[in-house]
């Protein structure tokens, strides 16, 4: 691709993507490589991120692939400096790494809740804090944090996940306000995907007494409505237009509207949907 003639706003820029080994992260990497962006890709699974890197290198862009656990703060801080040294600059970070867990508050352990918050929220905080000085220095920075539909509405059996994604949304929206006040050259986008066909649900853990595999199959069959590629295209379009919030999927847009119009009603709707779809049955209940 002729980077000089590209008008998409991504060619020649250095982009960082976590959770790049599969799902939305891989789809973002491949799409952005095709738009001429140089990429720093990371995932906790080294083999999977190497596959993504190989797919992206075919576009003729520079690619750096690393194993990274975003919960390890000191490693994340060092990684940011390594990426900056490797490419000379950093323009955008896509904080996409995340995990899921099924379990009701009365049954899930403190450790299970902490694990979800460590990855989904503190991972975002670690990466954002680590890279923000480099993004400011680039003169054209952008932070893209992936929350969820469950960062807009709540759903039974997802207390830890809901908490992590609401926290990500709050952190991201506050960051955007602060950067508007400071006038630093960094844009901020919070992404709320709806039902996307990714490995997050299939790899989710579950509290004792719950069938994680059965719940994942039900999610894939009934709620996973969109491909990772569709999600990536929607996110890229929103980033290009510097949108503060990107909603992925008609269901995300509809339920966001419901939560604004009738907050209590959206909670009742979530409970009704849980009974109807039986996505998060009580321990001991039929799957």
Phi and psi in degrees as a GROMACS rama.xvg file:
@    title "Ramachandran Plot"
@    xaxis  label "Phi"
@    yaxis  label "Psi"
@TYPE xy
-78.7681  103.736  UNK-2
-64.8697  -28.0677  UNK-3
-68.4043  -30.3081  UNK-4
-94.9168  -4.77558  UNK-5
-72.7914  132.47  UNK-6
-114.687  16.7087  UNK-7
-82.6515  -16.2945  UNK-8
90.4238  4.19273  UNK-9
-115.245  -23.7343  UNK-10
-61.2149  130.921  UNK-11
81.912  -6.7033  UNK-12
-86.8552  157.618  UNK-13
-103.481  120.577  UNK-14
-119.648  138.489  UNK-15
-111.262  129.664  UNK-16
-130.724  121.63  UNK-17
-94.1777  160.102  UNK-18
61.6042  35.0039  UNK-19
-84.2335  1.78977  UNK-20
-78.513  -14.5853  UNK-21
-165.254  176.485  UNK-22
57.6325  -137.834  UNK-23
-62.3078  -37.8417  UNK-24
-60.5937  -45.3422  UNK-25
-66.6663  -42.4029  UNK-26
-62.257  -41.2981  UNK-27
-61.0263  -45.5356  UNK-28
-59.5693  -47.5828  UNK-29
-65.5393  -43.9511  UNK-30
-63.5521  -44.3986  UNK-31
-71.823  -33.153  UNK-32
-61.4021  -40.5979  UNK-33
-64.7565  -20.5649  UNK-34
-93.871  5.77525  UNK-35
92.0317  13.2217  UNK-36
-84.4312  143.615  UNK-37
-85.2078  143.72  UNK-38
-129.015  136.252  UNK-39
-109.424  107.425  UNK-40
-106.172  140.457  UNK-41
-143.437  155.432  UNK-42
-163.281  157.607  UNK-43
-74.1345  -18.7968  UNK-44
-99.8144  105.853  UNK-45
-63.5229  -39.6884  UNK-46
-64.1642  -42.6886  UNK-47
-68.065  -38.4293  UNK-48
-71.4536  -28.1227  UNK-49
-67.4575  -36.1414  UNK-50
-63.6017  -45.6653  UNK-51
-60.4743  -42.7673  UNK-52
-59.6307  -42.5145  UNK-53
-62.7055  -39.2932  UNK-54
-63.1709  -37.6498  UNK-55
-78.1278  -34.4423  UNK-56
-62.463  -24.2232  UNK-57
-63.4698  -17.8469  UNK-58
-84.8851  -1.7217  UNK-59
80.8147  20.5824  UNK-60
-104.447  163.965  UNK-61
-79  135.411  UNK-62
-134.876  131.109  UNK-63
-117.547  123.614  UNK-64
-117.123  132.346  UNK-65
-142.645  151.379  UNK-66
-82.2481  129.006  UNK-67
-146.503  129.235  UNK-68
-101.773  107.954  UNK-69
-68.9699  -10.3056  UNK-70
-80.1289  -14.4727  UNK-71
-89.3616  97.2557  UNK-72
-60.385  -48.5545  UNK-73
-62.9012  -38.684  UNK-74
-66.1648  -38.7072  UNK-75
-65.3052  -40.7144  UNK-76
-63.278  -42.3063  UNK-77
-66.1458  -38.4712  UNK-78
-60.8406  -41.0741  UNK-79
-60.0114  -43.1146  UNK-80
-66.9096  -35.7045  UNK-81
-65.3434  -43.2187  UNK-82
-64.1123  -44.6785  UNK-83
-59.9793  -42.7104  UNK-84
-67.4097  -36.2779  UNK-85
-69.3516  -45.4374  UNK-86
-100.475  -18.4387  UNK-87
92.6468  -18.4611  UNK-88
-164.209  167.128  UNK-89
-141.39  129.396  UNK-90
-106.403  -38.9864  UNK-91
-140.068  144.783  UNK-92
-124.674  136.405  UNK-93
-112.996  100.475  UNK-94
-84.1604  90.2904  UNK-95
-110.794  -17.72  UNK-96
-60.224  136.032  UNK-97
-166.583  160.627  UNK-98
-133.449  165.656  UNK-99
-127.891  156.996  UNK-100
-148.548  135.295  UNK-101
-103.124  130.414  UNK-102
169.99  138.717  UNK-103
-80.3083  152.173  UNK-104
-55.442  -39.2132  UNK-105
-69.88  -15.0119  UNK-106
-116.67  -25.3282  UNK-107
-79.255  150.158  UNK-108
-86.5901  162.128  UNK-109
-58.7726  -39.2835  UNK-110
-63.3954  -39.6325  UNK-111
-64.3174  -42.4565  UNK-112
-65.1165  -45.2281  UNK-113
-61.3779  -38.4923  UNK-114
-62.2315  -43.7535  UNK-115
-64.3826  -44.1401  UNK-116
-66.3389  -36.5402  UNK-117
-60.0852  -44.1473  UNK-118
-79.6707  -53.7963  UNK-119
-75.4496  -33.7914  UNK-120
-103.693  -57.4625  UNK-121
-65.6086  -29.443  UNK-122
-61.2408  -40.8279  UNK-123
-65.5186  -44.3125  UNK-124
-62.4092  -46.755  UNK-125
-58.7036  -48.0684  UNK-126
-66.6718  -42.2782  UNK-127
-63.7669  -47.271  UNK-128
-63.9264  -37.9979  UNK-129
-67.1196  -40.3894  UNK-130
-95.804  -15.7433  UNK-131
-57.3723  -42.5873  UNK-132
-59.9429  -36.6645  UNK-133
-70.9322  -35.9117  UNK-134
-66.6262  -41.8587  UNK-135
-62.6645  -43.4082  UNK-136
-64.1729  -27.1896  UNK-137
-67.7299  -24.2761  UNK-138
81.6939  -3.78947  UNK-139
-154.782  61.9629  UNK-140
-93.7091  163.238  UNK-141
-155.318  127  UNK-142
-104.25  124.21  UNK-143
-120.572  109.217  UNK-144
-107.885  127.727  UNK-145
-91.1137  111.052  UNK-146
-92.6193  -124.393  UNK-147
-172.533  165.45  UNK-148
-54.7287  -33.9603  UNK-149
-80.4607  12.2156  UNK-150
-101.227  1.27543  UNK-151
-115.204  -37.4431  UNK-152
-131.473  162.657  UNK-153
-103.006  162.138  UNK-154
-149.25  134.555  UNK-155
-59.3748  142.048  UNK-156
82.8302  4.40806  UNK-157
-126.906  31.9944  UNK-158
-59.6614  -46.2659  UNK-159
-65.8467  -44.0441  UNK-160
-64.8662  -46.4903  UNK-161
-56.1487  -47.4016  UNK-162
-59.634  -43.3319  UNK-163
-66.2406  -38.2922  UNK-164
-79.5718  -33.2048  UNK-165
-65.6454  -39.8331  UNK-166
-63.4514  -41.7838  UNK-167
-60.6846  -43.6057  UNK-168
-61.1032  -47.8139  UNK-169
-62.4129  -43.8716  UNK-170
-60.6232  -44.9363  UNK-171
-68.6104  -43.3824  UNK-172
-66.7405  -37.4456  UNK-173
-67.5548  -40.2363  UNK-174
-58.4667  -43.4926  UNK-175
-60.6283  -42.9342  UNK-176
-61.8655  -43.2117  UNK-177
-64.3833  -38.6187  UNK-178
-73.0424  -30.144  UNK-179
-64.6416  -39.9393  UNK-180
-70.5476  -40.4336  UNK-181
-78.7514  -17.729  UNK-182
61.6737  25.9926  UNK-183
-70.0259  148.687  UNK-184
-81.0124  58.6173  UNK-185
-135.421  125.51  UNK-186
-92.6997  158.468  UNK-187
-135.411  132.456  UNK-188
-131.082  134.041  UNK-189
-109.539  127.859  UNK-190
-106.537  135.063  UNK-191
-125.936  87.1547  UNK-192
-73.5466  146.517  UNK-193
-86.7629  -133.961  UNK-194
-81.6307  104.298  UNK-195
-114.121  138.551  UNK-196
-77.769  89.0701  UNK-197
-130.503  177.364  UNK-198
-81.7035  -6.0755  UNK-199
-59.5435  -47.9983  UNK-200
-67.3259  -40.3899  UNK-201
-67.7895  -27.5035  UNK-202
-96.0845  3.41303  UNK-203
-66.2604  147.442  UNK-204
-91.178  169.783  UNK-205
-145.295  149.418  UNK-206
-66.1896  160.278  UNK-207
-55.0905  133.056  UNK-208
97.203  -9.04363  UNK-209
-104.213  146.081  UNK-210
-94.2428  94.1452  UNK-211
-59.9376  -42.7603  UNK-212
-64.8336  -40.5828  UNK-213
-66.2833  -40.9423  UNK-214
-64.1592  -41.6635  UNK-215
-62.6798  -41.2843  UNK-216
-63.129  -40.287  UNK-217
-64.6369  -40.3911  UNK-218
-62.8348  -48.7289  UNK-219
-60.3536  -38.3009  UNK-220
-76.7331  -35.8749  UNK-221
-110.249  -27.9378  UNK-222
-119.272  -20.1857  UNK-223
-79.9649  90.8375  UNK-224
-93.5622  -19.6407  UNK-225
-128.254  154.868  UNK-226
-83.7238  156.447  UNK-227
-58.9429  -32.9138  UNK-228
-65.1811  -40.0406  UNK-229
-62.4078  -43.2646  UNK-230
-61.9678  -44.6606  UNK-231
-60.6449  -43.8775  UNK-232
-62.2098  -40.6514  UNK-233
-65.8759  -42.1279  UNK-234
-64.3134  -46.1272  UNK-235
-61.5059  -40.7483  UNK-236
-61.6327  -42.1142  UNK-237
-67.5161  -38.8799  UNK-238
-66.3563  -42.1004  UNK-239
-58.4131  -37.2858  UNK-240
-91.6208  4.44388  UNK-241
57.524  43.9672  UNK-242
-72.7411  140.852  UNK-243
-72.8272  -34.0938  UNK-244
-134.49  133.797  UNK-245
-121.649  119.854  UNK-246
-102.083  127.405  UNK-247
-107.464  110.667  UNK-248
104.399  145.902  UNK-249
-62.0597  -33.7189  UNK-250
-66.5772  -36.3197  UNK-251
-64.9076  -41.8575  UNK-252
-66.303  -42.2018  UNK-253
-67.1132  -44.64  UNK-254
-75.2101  -27.7273  UNK-255
-62.9463  -43.9059  UNK-256
-62.7277  -43.5971  UNK-257
-60.6788  -41.8723  UNK-258
-65.6701  -27.4063  UNK-259
-79.2229  -41.8479  UNK-260
-76.3401  -42.9554  UNK-261
-139.967  80.0713  UNK-262
-56.4425  -45.4568  UNK-263
-67.6437  -36.8693  UNK-264
-64.3721  -34.4841  UNK-265
-67.4717  -30.9859  UNK-266
-69.0099  -42.4781  UNK-267
-64.492  -37.213  UNK-268
-62.365  -42.1159  UNK-269
-61.213  -42.338  UNK-270
-64.9165  -39.8696  UNK-271
-65.4409  -42.6846  UNK-272
-64.8334  -37.1467  UNK-273
-62.7365  -42.1268  UNK-274
-66.1211  -40.6714  UNK-275
-67.3616  -45.7758  UNK-276
-90.8745  -18.3118  UNK-277
53.6399  45.5043  UNK-278
-75.7024  -34.4515  UNK-279
-129.173  74.5217  UNK-280
-68.4491  155.31  UNK-281
-68.3685  153.062  UNK-282
-54.3412  130.339  UNK-283
91.9909  -12.3762  UNK-284
-78.7294  161.122  UNK-285
-66.5361  141  UNK-286
